[in-house]
Amino acid sequence: MKAHNIEDLQENERVDAFYLVQSKEIRTKKNSGEPYLSLILSDRTGTIETKMWDGVEAVADLFDKDDFVKVRATVQLYRDKPQLVVHKLRRAEESEIDLGDFIPHTKQDIGEMWATLRATVEAFENPHLKALLLSFLDDPEFAERFKIAPAAKTLHHGFIGGLLEHVSSLMRLAKLVASNYDFLDVELLQTGVVLHDMGKLDELTYERAFGYSSDGQLLGHITICLQWIDRKCTALPDFPPRLKRLIEHMVLSHHGRYEFGSPKLPMFPEALALSYIDDLDSKLESMRASLANETSEGVEWTRYNPSLERSLVNPAEFLAGPRESAPPAEPPPSLPQAAATTPSLFGAKLQGAIGGKDS
């Protein structure tokens, strides 16, 4: 493990360490007109805002976004948040880097999650659903990619193993929901859980920083998933066509609403249940991550969360006593709210095709 992990940085700490460049901007100082660097650096434990005030011309062209850099810096607090002020910076060589130090990773055991998922599918009573899912899970290449893929670029479960963690959580939720609504087919619902986001394996890139592949930009994970389901069902000659159509509908409708990028609205109970538990799990994980990233003691409110369109209150800090500070102001919308969130049905569908509510 590398030194100076971001989650452990303390005020006034002297830092001499490697980080991944998530964003890079050259800005201008208001008082002098001279350039400075505004960066967001990351490792597997988090991200940190970073400024380099002097000597920018000598290093600005040596690195770019998604490069690794070595910095010598000091940790300062700015608006109660840690910030790095860089004194020296250079581009790092690949030989100096262990990628495992820089890509966020699930804290759960991938082997245990995979074994539980596979055992659940093995216990299915419906032979067609079982055969379809095992045709994916028993594919060695698919299995290895499924174990490490993130569930999204940034909004939720955006880390190695994130997709498996998300699916594992939804499998438990599906069982709980079906136990309360006895008219639900739990195996059909869980089939939708396993398959609904598997197109993320091709939609996203996650070798270094998380981003979108060309197929992800052009097709999106829903289209990719439907293609895979079609190929697998074709290889299962006895697979019932109408059952295939229900599964395809669950994938098409799992974003739940047109404004969330869903090509279709859920039209039967298992499809509706999938859309709701998917939305619940993704939003709760986004909230958990926002609250976890606000590490300053005494801070009641998080920064604005763009995906949730709100700031969050930390219940423990709020209950500890009144604070003088008000919640952070939300960014004013540049368009009327309806236009900003739902530009058009076509736009919503296109957004959903490349990610939608859970990208």
N, C-alpha and C positions, 0 to 999 in steps of 0.2 A: 504494500500500500504506500502510495506516495505521501510526501510530507505536505503539511498545510492544506488539509481538506477544507473545502469552503464552509461546510456546516460547522467546523470547529474554530473558525477564525475569530479572534478577539480584538477589541479596540487597541490600537497602538502596536499590534504585533508586527514584527518585521518578517516579510515573506520573501522566500527565494524558491520558486516552484514553477511547475509546468501546468498550463491550463489550455482548454480548447476555446477557440474564439467563436462564440455564438453570433455576435453581430459586431460590426465595425463602422463607425462614422467619423469623418473628419469635420469638426465644427470650428466655429470662430469665436474667440474670446470677445465679449462685449466691450471691454475697456480698452483693448489694444488692437483688435482685429487680427491677432495672431492665431494660427491654427492650434487645435488640441484634439486628442483622440478620445472618443467616447466608445467604450467597449462593453460588451457583456461576455464575461468569461465563465467557464463551467468546468466541473469535474463530475464524477458520478454522484457526489453528495449534494450538488445544487449549483446555482448560478450566483454571480455577484456583479454589480455594476462597477465599472472600472474607468478611471480617468488617467490620462497622461498629459500633463500640462506643458511640459518643456521637451525640446529635442525631437519634436514630432517629425520634422522633415527628414531626419536621418533614418527613420524606421518605418514610416507610413507605407512605403511601397514594398517592404520586405515580406509582408504577410497579408492574408485576407481572411474572410469568413471561412470557417471550417478548417483553418490551419491550427496547429499547436504552437504555442509560444512559451518561452520561459521569461518570467518577469521577476524583477526585484522591486518590491513595493512595500507600502505601509498600509495597515488597516485603519481607516478612520470611520467615524459615524457621521452619516448625513441623513437628516430627518429620521433619526433613531434606527437607521439601517446601516449595516456594515458596507463599506465601499473601499475598493483598492485604489490607492494613488501610486502610480507606477513611476519609478525613477529610471529603470533600465528595462529594455525589452529586446528580445531577439526571436526569430523564427526557430522552432525546434526541429530537429531531424527525426525521421521516423524511428531510427534506431534507439532514440532516447525515450521512446514512449511505450508504455504498456496500455493498450486500449481499454483493458478492464478497469483502469483507474478513472476513465473519463466518461463512460457511458452509464447512465443511471440504470440500476438493476433492482428487480424485485427483492424484497426482504424475505419472501417466502421460499420454501424449498421447491425448486422446479421438479425434481424427481418425484417428490411426494405428490405434488399437484397432478403431474402427468399420470402417475399410477392410479390415483383416485378417479381421474376422468376416464381412463380406459376401463377400470373395473366397473364403473357405473354403466358404461355402454355395453360391456360384456353381459351385464345382467338384464338388458332389455329383453322383453318378451316378444316384441314385434320383430319378426325376422328381417323384414325389409329395411326398417330404420337401422337396425343393428348392422346389417350388411353394408349399408351406405356409409355409416359413420366409420366402421372399421376399414373400409376401403381407403379412407383418408388417414386414419390414425395408424394403420399398419404400413403405410408408405414411408420408408425410412427418411427420404428427403423431406417430405411434408412434415413428418414428426419433428425433425431437428429444427426446421424453420419455425414451426408452431411454438416450440418451447422457448425460443428467444425473441420472437417478434413483439414489438410494442403494440398496444391496442389503438394508439393514436399518436399523432406527431407531438401535440402539446396539451390537449384539453383534459385528457384523463388517461391514467395508466400509461403515461408516456415514458416507458423505461423497458429495458430488456426483461423479458418474461411478463410484460404487462398484459398481453393478449391472453396468455394462459391464466394469469391471475384473475382477469376480468371474467373469462369463461367459467373458471372454477367457482367464483362468487355467484354467477348467474345460475349455475347448476344447482347450488344450494337454495337460492331464492326460488327457482322454478319448483323444486320439491316442496318448499314451504307453501307457496301460493297454491299449488295443486292440492295440497292437503286441506286447504281451507275451502276450495271450490271443487267439489267432487266431480263436476261435469268436465273438467279439464283433462285432456290426455297428457299425462306428465311426460311420456316418452316422445310424443310429437313436439311438445314444448321444449324439451331438452335437446332434441335434434335441431330445432331452430337456434337454440343457444350456441351449440357447437359450430354451426355453419354460418351464422349471420355475419360475422366479421372476418371470416377466414380469408377473404379477398385482400385483407390488409397485408398478408404475406407478400403479395406482389405490388400492392398500392404504395407501400412505404419502403424507404431505404433506411437502413439502420446499421450500416457498417461502421460509421464514425459519428456523424450527427444525424438526427432524424429529419427526413424530408420526404418528398414525393418522387416516385419513379416516373418515367415517361408513360407507362401504362396506367399508373395512378392518376396522372393528370388527364390523360385522354379518355380513360374508361371509368375509373373509380372502383372501389372495392365491391360495390353491389353487382356491377356488370361482371367483374372478374369472378365473383362467387357463383353467379348463375351459369357462367361458362363451365366452371369446374363441376357443378352439380349435374349439368347436362351430360358431360363426358362420363362421369362416374355411373350415372343411371343407365346410360347406353351400354356400359360394360356389365350391367346387371340385368340380363334380358327379361327376368320375371318381375322387375320392379313396376308396381302399379302406376300407370300414367297419371291418374287423378291424385294419388298420394304425392307424386313428384310435383304436381301443380300447387298443392297446398304448401309444400316446403318452399318452393320458389316464391310464393306469395309472402311467406313469413320473412324471407330475405328482403324482398322488395318493399315491404311495409314496416320494417323494424325501426325506422326513424320516427314513425308514429304520425307525423303531421307534414303537410305540404311545405310549410314554412321552415321545417327542419330538414328539408331536402328529401322527403320521402316520395318516391314515384307513385306509391299507392297508399291509401289508408288501410289499417288493419280491418279485415272483413270477416274474421271468425275468432272465437275466444282465445285460442292459443296464440294467434298472431297479435292480438291486443295485449295479452299478458306479456309476451316477449318484448313488445315496444315499451311497456311501462317499467318492467324490471331492468331493462337495458338503460333507460333514461335515469332511473333511480340510482343504479350502481355507478354510472358515469358521473352524475352530478355530485354524489356524495364523495367520490374519490377526488373530484376537482376541489370540493370544499376542504377535504382533509389535507390535500397538498397545500392549498393556500394558507390554511391555519398553521400547518407545520413549518412553512417557510417564514412565518412571522415569529422570529425567535427572540426579539427584544422584550425583556421583562417590562411589564407595565403597559404594553401596547394593546389596547382594546380592539382596534379595528385593523383589518388587513388592507393592503393596497387593493385597488379596483381590479376585480376579476373579469376580464373581457368576455370569457365564455359564458359566465353566469350573469353578466351585466349588473354587477353589484359589488360592494365591499361587504366583508363578513365580520361579524362581531365574535370575539373570542369569549365564550361563556365564562371560563375560569377567571380571566382578567376582569370581565365586566362585573362578576359577582364579588370580586375582591374589594371593590369600592369605586366611588365615582371618580371620573377623570375630567380634567378641564377641556381636553381636546374633543372636538366633534368628529364624527365619521368623515373619512376622506370624501371630497366632492367627486361625484361621478362626472366623467367627461361629457360635455354637452354634445348631443347628436348633431351631426352636420346636415342631416335630413330629418324631416318629420318621422316620428317613431315608426309608423307603419311602413313608410318607404324604406327606412334604414334597415329594418329587420326582414321585410319581405319585398324585395325590389320587383319581383315578378314571379309568376309560377314557374316560368322557364328558368329564371335565375336561381330559384330555390332548388329546383331539381338538379341543375348543374352543380350547385354547391354541394348537394347531398351526394352526387355521384363521385365527388373527390373527397368527401369527408363528412359534410353535413354537421349534425349536432355533436358528433363524437370523433372528429378528426384531431 
